[in-house]
Amino acid sequence: MNTNKTKNGFCIIGCGRVGINLAVFLAQQGYRPAAFVSKTLESAQKAMDCVRGGAVFTDPAQAARDCNLIFITTPDVRIEPVCDQVAAAEGFDANSVVFHLSGALSSVILSSARKKGAATGSLHPLQSFVPYAPDAASPFEGIHMSIEGTDRARNLGQQIVTRLKARPVTIPTDAKTLYHAAAVVASNYLVTVEHAALTLLGRAGLEPDRAFDILEPLIQGTLRNIAARGSVDALTGPVVRGDEAIIARHLTDIDKKMPRYSDLYRLLGQHTLEIARKRPDFPEAADPGLVDLLKIKSD
């Protein structure tokens, strides 16, 4: 077991978009690139060439033994098997700090490394990554990155995130799944909701490009209002006004012309009603009528 690890020597296991970007910008902040391992030698070599340092390994355990800081940046389904493989081959010890970068999974999946004495954690950048380009700005600068794990991993994670010029957010390990669900709702499901809105406008006779031009100022203004006032005070529209007649007309037309969106409209309306009830100006007399209107027909 190697206990004389190179100071600030880091290893990247999984040289895809995230792994290469992480390696490049860690190196720019003074962390020493030491080892690169990937599914193909070409990917590992590409990472080393981008960083201009370190060495390519075919064995992840051998690579990890030469480093004190190990990042497993493989696809989610490979993180735990890779960690187990390295641990079984004595690639981790008490000097090791092991991170993965999955948004959905916590550091619990690194338990085999922890059993070898390593500190374990996860770092998740709230960012979409494109292939690294030499003239590209850092994709980490200014974004939020979540941190969770053991005390030593969290402390080092704070330093790493800060040096990457990102903004650290520490979360409990058992909250990682809800954290990721929140990101999915905020990003992926926002696309779904806006797609529904564009489709409804399309059914109203507008071309797709024209439909987005019409909605974009409304979308951007809503996001600005949420940022400035919070979600409760930013809410506008017929639900918070208690306008049963307008909602009934919406549902009549949607049920007739776009029935596949009927349940979505009603479900979103139900959750919007929960928000509206938090407002002191919500007309409580309208509540029973809104509840009835927004019931899912299949219930």
Backbone bond lengths (Angstrom), bond angles and torsions (degrees), N, CA, C in turn:
res aa  C-N    CA-C-N  psi(-1)  N-CA   C-N-CA  omega(-1)  CA-C   N-CA-C  phi
1 M - - - 1.468 - - 1.524 109.60 -
2 N 1.327 116.79 130.12 1.456 121.33 -177.14 1.520 109.50 -87.69
3 T 1.313 116.89 117.21 1.468 120.64 178.65 1.519 112.10 -108.72
4 N 1.334 118.29 3.33 1.459 121.86 178.47 1.523 109.53 -110.00
5 K 1.291 115.34 74.14 1.455 119.70 -173.99 1.527 111.26 -87.19
6 T 1.310 115.43 145.97 1.453 121.28 -179.06 1.518 110.61 -63.75
7 K 1.325 117.47 129.72 1.457 121.09 179.43 1.515 110.34 -60.23
8 N 1.328 114.51 129.15 1.465 121.94 178.86 1.519 113.67 63.05
9 G 1.345 118.20 13.29 1.458 119.71 175.82 1.516 109.64 -75.51
10 F 1.340 116.80 123.77 1.452 118.38 -179.19 1.519 111.76 -117.79
11 C 1.315 113.60 154.37 1.457 122.83 -178.68 1.518 109.10 -121.61
12 I 1.307 116.61 136.27 1.459 122.22 174.60 1.526 107.61 -111.99
13 I 1.321 116.42 118.96 1.460 121.47 175.11 1.523 107.05 -109.43
14 G 1.328 115.34 102.89 1.460 120.88 -175.51 1.512 110.06 113.21
15 C 1.325 117.22 90.15 1.470 121.15 -171.28 1.526 111.56 -101.10
16 G 1.314 115.07 60.30 1.460 120.98 171.47 1.516 110.20 -93.18
17 R 1.331 116.91 -156.57 1.466 120.73 -176.82 1.518 112.19 -59.34
18 V 1.330 116.53 -48.19 1.464 119.73 -177.40 1.522 110.36 -66.90
19 G 1.328 116.51 -46.12 1.457 120.26 -177.33 1.517 113.12 -59.89
20 I 1.329 116.57 -44.73 1.462 119.94 -178.98 1.521 110.99 -68.37
21 N 1.331 117.12 -45.76 1.469 118.93 178.16 1.520 111.23 -59.56
22 L 1.327 116.71 -43.03 1.456 119.92 178.87 1.515 110.98 -61.11
23 A 1.314 117.08 -45.60 1.461 120.92 -178.87 1.526 111.96 -60.72
24 V 1.329 115.79 -45.76 1.467 120.13 -177.54 1.526 111.12 -61.17
25 F 1.325 116.01 -47.61 1.465 118.03 -172.36 1.525 112.20 -83.10
26 L 1.328 117.91 -21.83 1.472 119.82 167.99 1.526 109.59 -65.85
27 A 1.323 116.22 -44.73 1.466 120.09 -179.64 1.520 111.11 -62.11
28 Q 1.337 116.29 -38.54 1.461 119.72 178.55 1.526 111.96 -64.54
29 Q 1.331 116.79 -23.97 1.461 120.70 179.94 1.518 112.41 -96.63
30 G 1.321 117.16 12.26 1.461 120.25 172.13 1.509 116.22 99.56
31 Y 1.323 118.36 -1.37 1.458 120.02 175.44 1.525 108.48 -78.48
32 R 1.327 115.96 141.51 1.465 120.13 -172.63 1.523 111.29 -91.37
33 P 1.337 117.66 116.84 1.463 119.63 176.17 1.526 110.28 -71.30
34 A 1.323 116.49 129.39 1.462 119.52 -176.53 1.518 113.39 -122.40
35 A 1.340 118.12 -38.02 1.465 118.94 -172.36 1.519 111.01 -149.59
36 F 1.326 114.94 143.09 1.460 122.12 178.18 1.521 109.40 -133.13
37 V 1.318 114.81 129.96 1.463 121.49 178.28 1.519 107.43 -133.33
38 S 1.331 116.79 139.42 1.459 118.86 177.10 1.515 109.33 -152.18
39 K 1.336 114.22 174.64 1.455 119.26 -178.79 1.521 110.96 -60.76
40 T 1.335 116.40 -33.88 1.460 120.94 176.21 1.519 109.37 -122.44
41 L 1.306 115.90 149.61 1.460 120.46 177.48 1.524 110.88 -63.44
42 E 1.335 116.28 -32.95 1.461 120.38 -179.42 1.529 111.03 -60.62
43 S 1.334 116.72 -42.02 1.464 120.19 -179.85 1.517 111.25 -66.39
44 A 1.336 116.63 -42.27 1.462 120.38 178.77 1.522 110.60 -65.01
45 Q 1.322 116.54 -40.30 1.459 120.52 178.92 1.529 110.81 -65.25
46 K 1.348 115.75 -38.93 1.461 119.83 178.63 1.527 110.38 -61.82
47 A 1.329 116.32 -42.57 1.466 120.04 178.76 1.520 110.78 -61.50
48 M 1.323 116.21 -45.73 1.462 120.00 179.98 1.525 111.00 -62.61
49 D 1.327 116.97 -40.30 1.457 120.56 179.62 1.532 111.29 -65.03
50 C 1.342 116.63 -39.32 1.465 120.22 179.62 1.527 111.34 -65.23
51 V 1.320 115.96 -37.84 1.465 121.08 -178.30 1.523 111.61 -83.67
52 R 1.337 115.62 -27.24 1.472 122.44 -177.49 1.527 111.08 63.72
53 G 1.319 113.68 46.59 1.455 118.71 177.69 1.506 110.51 -177.97
54 G 1.335 115.73 167.77 1.448 120.31 179.15 1.514 112.09 87.43
55 A 1.329 115.99 -167.71 1.451 122.08 -178.75 1.516 109.64 -144.40
56 V 1.324 115.07 155.45 1.458 121.80 179.06 1.513 109.11 -93.65
57 F 1.320 115.77 135.71 1.466 122.36 177.50 1.523 108.95 -125.04
58 T 1.328 114.88 150.20 1.464 119.71 172.54 1.518 111.12 -97.02
59 D 1.320 116.84 -21.19 1.460 122.13 -177.76 1.532 109.11 -106.62
60 P 1.338 119.41 114.03 1.464 120.35 -178.06 1.524 113.50 -62.96
61 A 1.327 117.58 -30.95 1.464 119.80 179.19 1.519 110.64 -67.77
62 Q 1.317 116.55 -41.71 1.465 120.08 178.10 1.519 110.65 -63.73
63 A 1.312 116.45 -40.63 1.464 120.25 178.26 1.517 110.81 -63.51
64 A 1.323 117.24 -43.76 1.458 121.29 -177.93 1.519 111.96 -66.42
65 R 1.321 117.57 -33.72 1.470 120.21 -179.66 1.522 111.72 -62.00
66 D 1.331 117.27 -28.09 1.462 121.08 -177.23 1.525 113.43 -88.01
67 C 1.323 116.94 5.15 1.463 120.19 -173.65 1.520 111.00 -132.58
68 N 1.314 116.17 153.26 1.470 119.51 173.26 1.521 112.37 -100.96
69 L 1.326 116.95 -9.39 1.459 121.75 -177.34 1.523 107.61 -131.11
70 I 1.322 115.90 114.22 1.462 121.02 -173.89 1.518 109.79 -119.75
71 F 1.332 116.83 126.67 1.460 122.79 176.30 1.525 108.54 -112.18
72 I 1.325 116.47 121.76 1.460 121.08 174.48 1.523 106.60 -98.25
73 T 1.322 116.15 103.55 1.460 122.00 -173.11 1.527 110.69 -114.14
74 T 1.312 115.13 34.87 1.460 121.56 175.87 1.528 109.84 -79.07
75 P 1.352 118.50 171.52 1.468 119.72 167.97 1.532 110.53 -55.94
76 D 1.325 116.08 153.94 1.469 120.71 -173.54 1.520 113.55 -52.51
77 V 1.336 116.77 -41.64 1.467 119.23 -174.83 1.517 112.54 -67.73
78 R 1.324 117.53 -14.91 1.469 120.94 -178.30 1.522 113.15 -99.51
79 I 1.317 118.29 -10.43 1.468 119.72 -173.54 1.527 111.77 -61.34
80 E 1.314 116.82 -54.35 1.468 119.44 -177.06 1.529 112.35 -64.75
81 P 1.347 120.35 -45.70 1.466 118.79 176.94 1.526 113.49 -59.43
82 V 1.331 117.36 -39.66 1.469 119.76 178.45 1.522 110.48 -64.85
83 C 1.328 116.18 -44.40 1.465 120.04 178.39 1.525 110.48 -59.73
84 D 1.316 117.08 -44.39 1.467 120.96 -179.94 1.525 111.05 -63.39
85 Q 1.330 116.09 -39.04 1.468 120.79 179.63 1.528 110.72 -63.11
86 V 1.326 116.12 -45.44 1.468 120.34 -179.27 1.526 110.53 -67.08
87 A 1.307 116.36 -42.13 1.469 119.96 179.77 1.517 111.36 -62.99
88 A 1.323 117.68 -42.36 1.462 121.55 -179.20 1.519 111.65 -63.21
89 A 1.331 116.46 -28.98 1.464 121.39 179.75 1.523 112.51 -95.27
90 E 1.340 116.23 17.19 1.475 122.17 178.03 1.525 112.70 59.88
91 G 1.323 115.44 39.46 1.457 119.22 178.39 1.519 114.04 -83.29
92 F 1.335 117.33 -12.57 1.461 122.47 179.30 1.523 109.84 -116.40
93 D 1.334 115.22 151.49 1.458 120.16 171.59 1.528 108.78 -148.99
94 A 1.310 116.72 -167.90 1.465 120.90 -174.64 1.525 112.88 -66.89
95 N 1.344 118.12 -15.99 1.461 121.18 177.77 1.526 112.86 -88.06
96 S 1.307 116.57 -8.27 1.463 120.45 -174.19 1.533 111.68 -82.91
97 V 1.335 114.71 141.52 1.458 121.39 167.11 1.521 105.96 -121.84
98 V 1.326 116.02 123.56 1.467 121.57 -173.08 1.521 109.27 -118.17
99 F 1.325 116.00 126.63 1.462 122.16 176.85 1.521 109.58 -122.42
100 H 1.327 116.48 148.28 1.456 120.61 160.84 1.516 107.68 -117.46
101 L 1.350 116.77 168.11 1.468 120.82 -174.95 1.521 113.30 -118.22
102 S 1.323 116.91 21.82 1.459 119.55 177.92 1.523 110.88 -72.02
103 G 1.330 115.76 141.61 1.460 119.55 174.55 1.505 112.08 -82.45
104 A 1.337 117.30 -30.75 1.462 121.03 -172.89 1.516 113.82 -88.67
105 L 1.328 117.45 -24.14 1.460 121.16 -172.17 1.529 110.74 -108.82
106 S 1.317 115.99 146.98 1.462 120.74 179.31 1.523 110.31 -94.45
107 S 1.318 115.42 179.20 1.467 121.22 179.03 1.519 112.91 -72.00
108 V 1.334 117.93 -6.53 1.462 120.72 177.79 1.527 110.88 -57.13
109 I 1.339 116.89 -32.16 1.468 119.25 -178.36 1.531 112.27 -71.10
110 L 1.326 117.25 -6.75 1.475 121.62 176.23 1.527 111.39 -97.88
111 S 1.318 116.86 23.28 1.467 120.72 -173.94 1.524 112.74 -61.36
112 S 1.339 118.32 -31.28 1.470 119.63 179.62 1.519 110.86 -65.73
113 A 1.339 117.97 -33.29 1.464 120.91 175.54 1.523 110.48 -70.83
114 R 1.316 115.92 -39.64 1.465 119.71 179.70 1.520 111.17 -63.08
115 K 1.325 116.84 -36.47 1.467 120.45 178.66 1.524 112.12 -64.98
116 K 1.317 116.77 -21.33 1.466 121.05 176.58 1.529 111.75 -88.23
117 G 1.327 117.32 3.88 1.456 121.48 178.46 1.506 114.80 99.52
118 A 1.338 117.90 -4.28 1.464 121.16 -177.70 1.521 111.30 -73.21
119 A 1.325 115.61 150.80 1.461 121.10 167.65 1.514 107.36 -82.00
120 T 1.326 117.49 139.47 1.463 120.60 -175.53 1.521 111.07 -130.50
121 G 1.319 115.49 145.26 1.452 120.15 179.56 1.517 111.27 -164.18
122 S 1.326 115.01 176.22 1.462 120.22 173.48 1.517 109.21 -130.35
123 L 1.321 113.99 143.90 1.463 122.74 173.17 1.522 106.46 -121.42
124 H 1.317 116.76 130.24 1.466 117.90 178.81 1.517 110.57 -129.04
125 P 1.345 117.33 113.34 1.464 120.32 175.84 1.519 110.61 -80.95
126 L 1.322 117.04 125.92 1.465 120.92 175.70 1.527 107.86 -79.85
127 Q 1.319 114.12 79.44 1.455 121.25 -171.81 1.522 109.19 -159.28
128 S 1.324 116.50 147.64 1.459 121.78 170.10 1.528 107.37 -97.76
129 F 1.327 116.12 133.75 1.459 120.00 -174.29 1.525 111.35 -105.95
130 V 1.318 114.58 140.56 1.461 121.82 172.85 1.528 106.49 -111.27
131 P 1.331 117.73 164.39 1.467 119.08 178.01 1.525 111.21 -55.62
132 Y 1.321 116.08 141.71 1.462 120.69 -179.00 1.525 110.97 -63.56
133 A 1.317 116.29 137.01 1.462 123.24 173.42 1.521 107.47 -126.76
134 P 1.340 118.07 138.87 1.466 121.23 -174.49 1.521 115.00 -55.28
135 D 1.320 117.74 -30.12 1.468 120.22 -177.45 1.528 112.66 -98.05
136 A 1.323 117.01 8.89 1.469 120.55 -175.52 1.525 111.12 -78.55
137 A 1.321 115.20 146.61 1.464 120.17 173.17 1.526 108.92 -74.04
138 S 1.308 115.99 160.16 1.460 120.17 -179.86 1.522 110.59 -64.38
139 P 1.350 117.76 127.48 1.461 120.26 176.60 1.523 112.69 -76.09
140 F 1.338 116.98 -5.82 1.461 121.51 -179.02 1.534 112.40 -93.25
141 E 1.304 116.73 -25.69 1.460 119.60 -173.48 1.526 111.79 -63.24
142 G 1.321 115.81 123.91 1.447 121.82 175.47 1.514 116.12 85.73
143 I 1.341 117.99 -9.93 1.462 119.47 -178.76 1.528 109.99 -87.25
144 H 1.327 116.28 168.46 1.456 120.87 173.15 1.528 109.92 -91.59
145 M 1.326 116.18 141.27 1.458 121.66 174.20 1.516 108.67 -129.64
146 S 1.322 115.98 126.54 1.462 119.77 178.40 1.527 110.00 -82.21
147 I 1.322 114.97 148.66 1.461 122.43 -179.07 1.518 108.26 -133.53
148 E 1.324 117.28 131.98 1.458 120.77 170.94 1.520 108.24 -151.63
149 G 1.328 115.85 160.35 1.456 120.37 178.80 1.510 111.99 143.05
150 T 1.323 116.03 -159.30 1.458 121.34 179.05 1.526 109.53 -70.73
151 D 1.318 115.90 164.74 1.474 119.80 -176.07 1.522 111.74 -55.89
152 R 1.326 116.88 -47.78 1.472 119.91 -177.24 1.526 110.96 -65.01
153 A 1.333 116.82 -38.49 1.464 120.33 178.84 1.528 110.73 -67.54
154 R 1.325 116.79 -41.44 1.474 119.07 179.30 1.521 111.05 -63.54
155 N 1.313 116.90 -42.15 1.472 119.97 -179.99 1.526 111.25 -62.30
156 L 1.334 115.43 -45.66 1.464 118.61 178.55 1.523 110.18 -67.85
157 G 1.336 116.92 -37.72 1.454 120.54 177.79 1.514 112.15 -58.84
158 Q 1.328 117.09 -41.43 1.468 120.78 176.62 1.525 110.67 -58.31
159 Q 1.330 116.83 -43.68 1.467 120.75 179.96 1.530 111.02 -64.29
160 I 1.338 115.93 -44.36 1.462 120.29 -178.38 1.528 110.57 -62.56
161 V 1.322 116.10 -49.01 1.464 120.36 -178.01 1.527 110.71 -61.75
162 T 1.315 116.42 -42.45 1.469 120.66 179.91 1.523 110.95 -63.61
163 R 1.336 116.73 -42.53 1.466 119.90 -179.63 1.530 112.14 -70.05
164 L 1.325 116.57 -25.76 1.461 119.82 173.88 1.526 111.84 -77.42
165 K 1.351 115.71 -2.62 1.464 123.50 -179.80 1.532 111.90 67.19
166 A 1.337 114.58 26.36 1.451 120.70 172.10 1.520 108.74 -95.78
167 R 1.319 116.65 177.85 1.462 121.16 -178.57 1.529 109.48 -112.32
168 P 1.330 117.40 116.04 1.463 120.73 -174.61 1.523 113.10 -76.13
169 V 1.320 115.87 140.49 1.464 123.25 174.29 1.515 107.01 -131.02
170 T 1.324 117.20 111.14 1.458 120.86 -179.44 1.525 109.48 -89.68
171 I 1.343 116.10 130.15 1.460 120.95 180.00 1.523 109.55 -128.36
172 P 1.332 117.81 153.87 1.470 120.26 175.22 1.528 110.43 -65.93
173 T 1.309 116.50 148.18 1.453 120.42 -179.21 1.520 112.00 -58.05
174 D 1.327 117.15 -40.02 1.466 119.12 -176.56 1.530 112.85 -77.40
175 A 1.340 117.29 0.07 1.465 120.93 177.65 1.528 112.45 -101.95
176 K 1.320 117.04 1.76 1.466 119.82 -173.22 1.523 112.30 -61.00
177 T 1.333 117.96 -39.79 1.462 120.18 -177.89 1.527 111.44 -66.02
178 L 1.343 117.08 -43.18 1.467 119.67 177.78 1.521 111.30 -65.55
179 Y 1.318 116.77 -37.14 1.464 121.40 175.95 1.526 109.89 -57.15
180 H 1.328 116.55 -46.81 1.451 119.87 -178.38 1.523 111.10 -69.26
181 A 1.345 116.43 -37.32 1.463 119.57 176.67 1.529 110.77 -60.21
182 A 1.334 116.33 -38.83 1.462 120.56 177.93 1.524 110.83 -62.25
183 A 1.329 116.58 -41.25 1.463 120.00 178.98 1.524 111.21 -65.38
184 V 1.331 116.90 -38.73 1.468 121.08 178.30 1.525 110.38 -63.69
185 V 1.333 116.92 -45.06 1.462 120.42 179.24 1.524 110.34 -63.00
186 A 1.340 116.62 -43.97 1.463 121.15 -176.25 1.521 113.09 -67.54
187 S 1.320 116.84 -32.17 1.463 120.17 -175.37 1.527 111.72 -107.12
188 N 1.318 116.71 -66.04 1.468 120.45 -174.49 1.524 111.96 -62.98
189 Y 1.330 116.67 -47.04 1.462 119.07 -176.44 1.527 112.10 -74.41
190 L 1.317 116.82 -23.83 1.472 118.74 172.38 1.523 109.69 -62.48
191 V 1.338 115.80 -40.97 1.470 119.63 176.70 1.530 110.03 -60.77
192 T 1.334 116.21 -41.92 1.463 120.44 -179.66 1.525 111.48 -62.47
193 V 1.340 116.48 -44.79 1.463 120.21 179.63 1.525 110.94 -64.19
194 E 1.333 116.96 -43.49 1.464 119.07 -179.89 1.525 111.25 -68.86
195 H 1.338 116.75 -32.57 1.467 119.12 174.43 1.524 110.68 -61.57
196 A 1.335 116.41 -41.39 1.460 120.39 177.17 1.530 110.65 -61.74
197 A 1.340 116.40 -43.20 1.463 119.93 179.33 1.526 111.18 -62.96
198 L 1.317 116.96 -42.43 1.463 120.61 179.00 1.527 110.95 -65.34
199 T 1.331 115.87 -37.41 1.467 119.73 179.12 1.521 111.05 -66.45
200 L 1.332 116.83 -40.74 1.464 120.26 177.14 1.528 110.98 -62.90
201 L 1.332 116.09 -41.31 1.471 118.59 177.26 1.528 111.09 -66.43
202 G 1.330 115.66 -34.81 1.459 119.10 176.18 1.516 111.74 -62.84
203 R 1.338 116.00 -39.50 1.472 120.15 177.54 1.532 110.45 -67.09
204 A 1.336 115.65 -23.52 1.469 119.83 176.52 1.525 112.08 -80.55
205 G 1.352 116.82 -0.99 1.456 120.62 173.40 1.507 115.41 104.98
206 L 1.342 117.87 8.20 1.463 120.05 -178.58 1.528 110.66 -96.17
207 E 1.324 116.82 141.55 1.457 121.48 175.66 1.535 109.59 -68.33
208 P 1.344 118.06 150.31 1.475 120.57 -176.61 1.521 114.24 -53.22
209 D 1.339 117.82 -44.68 1.468 119.82 -179.33 1.526 111.12 -64.69
210 R 1.307 115.79 -40.43 1.459 120.53 179.38 1.528 110.29 -67.37
211 A 1.325 116.74 -38.11 1.465 120.86 -179.78 1.516 111.13 -61.58
212 F 1.318 117.15 -43.13 1.470 118.70 -179.86 1.519 111.00 -68.12
213 D 1.328 117.75 -39.16 1.468 120.42 177.46 1.522 111.01 -57.19
214 I 1.325 116.03 -37.51 1.459 120.25 -179.28 1.528 111.12 -70.61
215 L 1.335 116.51 -41.89 1.467 120.42 -174.24 1.529 114.19 -82.55
216 E 1.339 117.14 -25.40 1.468 118.71 -171.91 1.525 113.63 -57.20
217 P 1.348 120.98 -46.33 1.472 118.42 178.95 1.529 112.35 -60.80
218 L 1.329 116.61 -35.75 1.459 120.47 178.08 1.527 110.94 -66.16
219 I 1.334 116.54 -43.06 1.471 120.94 179.30 1.521 110.05 -62.48
220 Q 1.340 116.08 -50.12 1.463 119.99 -177.63 1.532 111.19 -64.38
221 G 1.335 116.79 -39.58 1.458 119.93 178.59 1.520 111.98 -64.20
222 T 1.329 116.56 -38.24 1.464 120.34 178.17 1.527 110.88 -64.45
223 L 1.316 116.59 -43.32 1.470 119.71 178.53 1.525 111.03 -62.84
224 R 1.325 116.38 -40.08 1.472 119.42 178.13 1.533 110.54 -64.51
225 N 1.321 116.83 -39.91 1.467 120.10 179.19 1.525 111.80 -65.17
226 I 1.331 116.97 -39.64 1.467 119.89 177.00 1.525 109.93 -62.39
227 A 1.339 116.10 -43.96 1.465 119.95 179.90 1.523 111.54 -62.98
228 A 1.329 116.96 -38.38 1.463 121.01 -175.05 1.515 112.99 -83.77
229 R 1.347 117.31 -33.79 1.460 119.77 -169.29 1.524 114.45 -122.71
230 G 1.323 117.03 -10.85 1.457 119.46 -174.77 1.519 110.93 89.88
231 S 1.329 116.92 160.02 1.464 120.65 -172.15 1.520 112.96 -66.99
232 V 1.340 118.53 -36.14 1.464 120.22 -177.39 1.527 110.34 -66.69
233 D 1.323 117.38 -50.83 1.465 120.38 -177.71 1.531 112.83 -73.37
234 A 1.333 116.86 -18.75 1.470 119.37 179.53 1.520 112.18 -80.23
235 L 1.332 117.54 -14.13 1.461 120.57 -175.74 1.529 111.56 -67.60
236 T 1.316 115.93 129.61 1.467 122.82 173.58 1.525 107.62 -130.02
237 G 1.334 116.48 177.52 1.450 119.56 172.48 1.514 114.55 108.60
238 P 1.329 116.49 -177.58 1.467 120.79 -171.38 1.525 114.89 -66.90
239 V 1.329 118.88 -29.92 1.471 119.07 -178.93 1.516 110.31 -67.21
240 V 1.312 118.29 -49.96 1.460 120.49 -177.41 1.532 111.32 -69.76
241 R 1.342 116.81 -22.04 1.468 120.10 174.84 1.524 112.06 -84.15
242 G 1.339 116.42 -10.89 1.456 119.92 -177.06 1.518 113.00 71.72
243 D 1.322 117.02 29.99 1.458 121.77 -174.61 1.532 110.10 -87.20
244 E 1.332 115.14 84.10 1.460 120.41 -177.34 1.522 112.24 -63.92
245 A 1.316 116.74 -36.31 1.467 120.29 -176.22 1.529 111.59 -62.67
246 I 1.330 116.15 -43.72 1.473 119.52 -179.31 1.527 110.26 -66.03
247 I 1.338 116.84 -44.92 1.460 119.72 -179.65 1.522 110.76 -62.84
248 A 1.328 116.84 -39.34 1.463 120.20 177.48 1.526 111.11 -61.83
249 R 1.331 116.24 -39.42 1.471 119.45 178.31 1.522 111.00 -67.42
250 H 1.338 116.98 -41.58 1.469 119.93 176.02 1.524 109.75 -54.70
251 L 1.326 115.68 -50.82 1.462 120.38 -174.17 1.523 111.93 -66.60
252 T 1.308 117.30 -36.18 1.468 120.06 177.54 1.521 110.60 -60.58
253 D 1.332 116.48 -46.16 1.465 120.12 -179.21 1.526 111.65 -70.58
254 I 1.330 116.77 -42.35 1.470 119.33 -179.50 1.529 109.98 -64.97
255 D 1.323 117.19 -44.27 1.464 120.22 179.34 1.525 111.49 -59.53
256 K 1.316 115.95 -35.03 1.461 120.53 -177.42 1.526 112.24 -81.78
257 K 1.326 116.91 -43.94 1.464 120.50 -169.64 1.524 114.45 -102.71
258 M 1.345 117.69 -30.45 1.468 122.04 -176.86 1.530 109.72 -136.88
259 P 1.323 118.66 58.69 1.464 120.59 -170.85 1.527 114.68 -60.67
260 R 1.325 117.40 -22.27 1.472 117.29 179.71 1.531 112.26 -67.53
261 Y 1.349 116.36 -15.54 1.456 120.19 177.69 1.535 112.79 -99.62
262 S 1.316 117.12 2.53 1.464 119.88 -177.34 1.526 111.83 -62.72
263 D 1.325 116.96 -50.10 1.463 120.05 -178.16 1.525 111.56 -65.71
264 L 1.346 116.45 -37.64 1.467 119.97 179.42 1.525 110.00 -63.10
265 Y 1.336 117.18 -45.74 1.472 120.75 179.69 1.518 109.81 -59.82
266 R 1.333 116.95 -45.65 1.459 120.19 -177.80 1.532 111.48 -66.25
267 L 1.327 116.52 -42.57 1.465 119.28 -178.91 1.527 111.15 -65.04
268 L 1.328 116.63 -44.58 1.465 119.61 176.73 1.524 110.50 -62.79
269 G 1.315 116.22 -37.25 1.458 119.87 177.59 1.518 112.30 -63.60
270 Q 1.327 117.23 -38.53 1.467 120.68 178.27 1.532 111.02 -61.14
271 H 1.321 116.31 -44.29 1.467 119.47 179.80 1.523 111.35 -72.27
272 T 1.320 116.87 -31.80 1.460 120.23 175.54 1.526 110.07 -66.19
273 L 1.317 117.13 -36.84 1.463 121.39 177.73 1.528 111.02 -62.94
274 E 1.331 117.21 -37.04 1.471 120.64 176.75 1.527 110.75 -60.91
275 I 1.330 115.98 -39.63 1.467 120.14 177.94 1.528 110.16 -69.36
276 A 1.324 115.59 -43.59 1.468 120.38 -177.13 1.527 111.44 -59.14
277 R 1.314 117.34 -36.09 1.466 121.18 -179.42 1.522 113.17 -63.11
278 K 1.322 116.84 -18.72 1.466 120.92 179.13 1.529 111.89 -79.90
279 R 1.336 116.63 -10.19 1.462 121.13 -177.06 1.525 110.46 -88.99
280 P 1.330 118.10 134.06 1.468 120.15 178.57 1.525 112.98 -65.85
281 D 1.353 117.01 -21.20 1.461 119.72 -178.66 1.532 112.96 -92.53
282 F 1.337 117.55 4.36 1.459 119.44 179.68 1.528 110.13 -70.11
283 P 1.327 118.32 128.55 1.471 120.80 -179.84 1.535 110.59 -76.61
284 E 1.325 116.08 100.18 1.455 120.46 -173.48 1.528 112.81 -61.48
285 A 1.308 117.47 -26.01 1.460 120.23 179.70 1.528 112.16 -62.87
286 A 1.339 116.58 -23.31 1.469 120.50 -179.39 1.518 112.63 -83.11
287 D 1.333 117.00 -11.79 1.468 120.81 -173.03 1.530 113.34 -56.13
288 P 1.349 119.79 -51.91 1.472 119.01 -178.03 1.530 113.09 -59.11
289 G 1.312 117.37 -40.99 1.456 120.46 179.39 1.516 112.69 -64.81
290 L 1.339 116.00 -40.06 1.467 120.15 178.00 1.531 110.75 -65.65
291 V 1.307 116.89 -42.63 1.474 120.97 178.33 1.516 110.05 -56.99
292 D 1.324 116.70 -45.02 1.458 121.08 -179.03 1.531 111.45 -65.90
293 L 1.326 116.78 -44.57 1.451 120.90 -179.76 1.531 112.95 -60.98
294 L 1.337 115.58 -37.61 1.461 121.12 -171.45 1.532 113.59 -91.24
295 K 1.297 117.92 6.08 1.460 120.02 177.08 1.535 110.24 -65.66
296 I 1.323 115.78 135.00 1.461 120.04 175.76 1.524 108.19 -69.04
297 K 1.312 116.89 129.85 1.460 120.17 -173.60 1.526 112.94 -64.50
298 S 1.334 116.26 -29.37 1.466 120.00 -177.79 1.521 112.01 -78.24
299 D 1.347 117.81 -11.66 1.469 120.40 -179.52 1.520 110.52 -69.04
